[in-house]
Amino acid sequence: MMVDKRIHELQESLRGRLFCPDDEGYDNVRKVFNGMIDKRPDLIVRCAGLADVIAAVNFAREANLLVAVRGGGHGVTGNAVCDGGLVIDLSAMKSVHVDPANQTARAEGGATWGDFDHETQAFGMATTGGIVPTTGIAGLTLGGGIGYLNRKYGLSCDNLRSADVVTAGGQLLKASASENEDLFWALRGGGGNFGVVTSFEFQIHPVRSVLAGEIIYPLDRAKAVLRFFRDWSIAVPDEVRADATLISGPNGPVLDIKVCYCGTIEEGEKVLQPLRSLCPPIIDTVAPVPYKTVQNFLTAVFQPGLLHYWKAGFVREFSDDAIEAIVDFFAGAVPKPFAAIAIEHLGGAISRVGPHDTAFNHRDAQHSLLVLRMWQDPAESEDNIDWARRCYRTAEPFLENSAYVNYLGDEGEAKVRAAYGDNYARLVAIKNKYDPTNFFRLNQNIEPVPEFHGSARQT
Ligand SMILES: Cc1cc2nc3c(=O)[nH]c(=O)nc-3n(C[C@H](O)[C@H](O)[C@H](O)COP(=O)(O)OP(=O)(O)OC[C@H]3O[C@@H](n4cnc5c(N)ncnc54)[C@H](O)[C@@H]3O)c2cc1C
């Protein structure tokens, strides 16, 4: 059969491996981080390098196949895989080359933050990256990228210096401040809409020991602590990131504040002291630790394969009323583990980049609120999703009507438009130029509009 012959030719052309549904290992390679996702692609190309990516793009385009692109596979919506179609799987492309003299690191598109930190920390260097080591550098950076260093060094995408991109036409382009600048602008927040990024070059910074840990307060102190946290977190120096999370975990419901201070330990002790002496905590583990330890705080919690449902928004009004509403909802009927309402700490260097300088535009936000539900038994899915939705509805009056695309579920075009605000028109113009047929559409999709006359250059 013609199709079999073409598939055979594709396999022959690869240095990596092609998986079809009957192949041994297929069920393993189609799995992604979120256990809610159970998709069955017709073909999975586990690429060994750039040539395989180009071959997979050309094959899918010529055969008119739906295409998914997989980096670290952490996207909660499961867009890294598809039913039918072809997955361009970069998870075997993990190399990271560090250039300590120039303070840069180049990583392949399938590397995770665990891979990246491992290599850069050997030289006492780091850049802003995800706080769970199994998250991919690709999806995270392309959507923006928040992490413990974000207030000192900006988002992951703010540290991107250049990227190698395979377009829908199978062409390799470099995107940087001096080459294909429009594409470079779009890649810094616009997600996987514009091509397959095979390699990312980042600025890295000296980061060795940090002052970090968690301060856990009983739930009945949560309102008072959050009121203090709100004012304190806005006033602290950029070296601090502190996330306040209401957690229903194995040890019961608590307010957990995770902090990371990336300046000198002596200065950090002074800066964190007011938070640590606010009221007697259940536990305070804050101590000088290697940065890599901080990046592993959550490794045991976020085991692959658990079922996830997330909803999130940027905080518009962190008022006493907001704190009352959120804590009352959480404490009113504490959900079974694992449930969390995380208030993540932004501002600092993030807000010193203009909203039109990159596709990521939420530069004024000081906090993001993430409702995270995670469970094991599929029979509990309906109840858990319902809890997360009710929780989000409680918080919604205090949130911006926009979203961080990396936390966004399958919420439709209006939400994607809202996420990009007045950067959306420019993104459509760039999509028209680089992907006019919407070949890359399994993502928070920016639909091309062929008759659209907007400018791909910044206006
Ligand atoms: C446990 C957990 C922790 C997280 N922590 C953080 C955090 O600390 N900070 C933060 O900002 N976000 C965080 N996130 C959200 C995360 O940024 C997104 O889930 C992101 O999409 C993950 O990227 P990935 O490459 O692992 O995912 P994938 O599922 O592989 O990819 C997601 C999408 O990105 C695109 N994509 C992936 N690779 C490429 C590529 N090489 N080229 C082009 N497009 C590509 C595709 O559109 C794909 O559908 C976390 C998510 C999870 C599940």
The ligand as a MOL file (V3000), in Angstrom:
LIG
                    3D

  0  0  0     0  0            999 V3000
M  V30 BEGIN CTAB
M  V30 COUNTS 53 58 0 0 0
M  V30 BEGIN ATOM
M  V30 1 C 4.1660 20.2800 36.9610 0
M  V30 2 C 4.2130 21.5400 36.1380 0
M  V30 3 C 4.9770 22.6090 36.5670 0
M  V30 4 C 5.0080 23.7940 35.8490 0
M  V30 5 N 5.7690 24.8280 36.3020 0
M  V30 6 C 5.8300 25.9720 35.5990 0
M  V30 7 C 6.6660 27.0380 36.0250 0
M  V30 8 O 7.3400 26.9640 37.0330 0
M  V30 9 N 6.6800 28.1670 35.2710 0
M  V30 10 C 5.9440 28.3000 34.1490 0
M  V30 11 O 6.0180 29.3500 33.5270 0
M  V30 12 N 5.1620 27.2950 33.7210 0
M  V30 13 C 5.0850 26.1440 34.4060 0
M  V30 14 N 4.2930 25.1230 33.9690 0
M  V30 15 C 3.5070 25.3070 32.7490 0
M  V30 16 C 4.4010 25.0420 31.5520 0
M  V30 17 O 5.0630 26.2370 31.2060 0
M  V30 18 C 3.5910 24.5720 30.3490 0
M  V30 19 O 2.9350 23.3990 30.6920 0
M  V30 20 C 4.4920 24.3580 29.1250 0
M  V30 21 O 3.6690 24.1860 28.0130 0
M  V30 22 C 5.3560 23.1400 29.2790 0
M  V30 23 O 6.2430 23.0100 28.2180 0
M  V30 24 P 6.6570 21.5510 27.7130 0
M  V30 25 O 7.6320 21.7250 26.6200 0
M  V30 26 O 6.9980 20.6930 28.8660 0
M  V30 27 O 5.2470 21.0480 27.2160 0
M  V30 28 P 4.6840 20.3290 25.9120 0
M  V30 29 O 3.3940 19.7610 26.3650 0
M  V30 30 O 5.6670 19.4380 25.2750 0
M  V30 31 O 4.4340 21.5330 24.9570 0
M  V30 32 C 3.3980 22.4530 25.1650 0
M  V30 33 C 3.1850 23.1880 23.8550 0
M  V30 34 O 4.3380 23.9830 23.5900 0
M  V30 35 C 4.6340 23.9310 22.2060 0
M  V30 36 N 5.9760 23.3460 22.0460 0
M  V30 37 C 6.5990 22.4590 22.8490 0
M  V30 38 N 7.8360 22.2320 22.3980 0
M  V30 39 C 7.9980 22.9930 21.3000 0
M  V30 40 C 9.0720 23.2250 20.3920 0
M  V30 41 N 10.2610 22.6450 20.5520 0
M  V30 42 N 8.8740 24.0800 19.3630 0
M  V30 43 C 7.6930 24.6980 19.1840 0
M  V30 44 N 6.6500 24.5340 20.0170 0
M  V30 45 C 6.8060 23.6940 21.0580 0
M  V30 46 C 3.5660 23.1120 21.5360 0
M  V30 47 O 2.5570 23.9920 21.0910 0
M  V30 48 C 3.0410 22.2730 22.6610 0
M  V30 49 O 1.6950 21.9240 22.5020 0
M  V30 50 C 4.2720 23.9120 34.6530 0
M  V30 51 C 3.5100 22.8270 34.2040 0
M  V30 52 C 3.4770 21.6540 34.9260 0
M  V30 53 C 2.6280 20.5240 34.4750 0
M  V30 END ATOM
M  V30 BEGIN BOND
M  V30 1 1 1 2
M  V30 2 1 2 3
M  V30 3 2 2 52
M  V30 4 2 3 4
M  V30 5 1 4 5
M  V30 6 1 4 50
M  V30 7 2 5 6
M  V30 8 1 6 7
M  V30 9 1 6 13
M  V30 10 2 7 8
M  V30 11 1 7 9
M  V30 12 1 9 10
M  V30 13 2 10 11
M  V30 14 1 10 12
M  V30 15 2 12 13
M  V30 16 1 13 14
M  V30 17 1 14 15
M  V30 18 1 14 50
M  V30 19 1 15 16
M  V30 20 1 16 17
M  V30 21 1 16 18
M  V30 22 1 18 19
M  V30 23 1 18 20
M  V30 24 1 20 21
M  V30 25 1 20 22
M  V30 26 1 22 23
M  V30 27 1 23 24
M  V30 28 2 24 25
M  V30 29 1 24 26
M  V30 30 1 24 27
M  V30 31 1 27 28
M  V30 32 2 28 29
M  V30 33 1 28 30
M  V30 34 1 28 31
M  V30 35 1 31 32
M  V30 36 1 32 33
M  V30 37 1 33 34
M  V30 38 1 33 48
M  V30 39 1 34 35
M  V30 40 1 35 36
M  V30 41 1 35 46
M  V30 42 1 36 37
M  V30 43 1 36 45
M  V30 44 2 37 38
M  V30 45 1 38 39
M  V30 46 1 39 40
M  V30 47 2 39 45
M  V30 48 1 40 41
M  V30 49 2 40 42
M  V30 50 1 42 43
M  V30 51 2 43 44
M  V30 52 1 44 45
M  V30 53 1 46 47
M  V30 54 1 46 48
M  V30 55 1 48 49
M  V30 56 2 50 51
M  V30 57 1 51 52
M  V30 58 1 52 53
M  V30 END BOND
M  V30 END CTAB
M  END
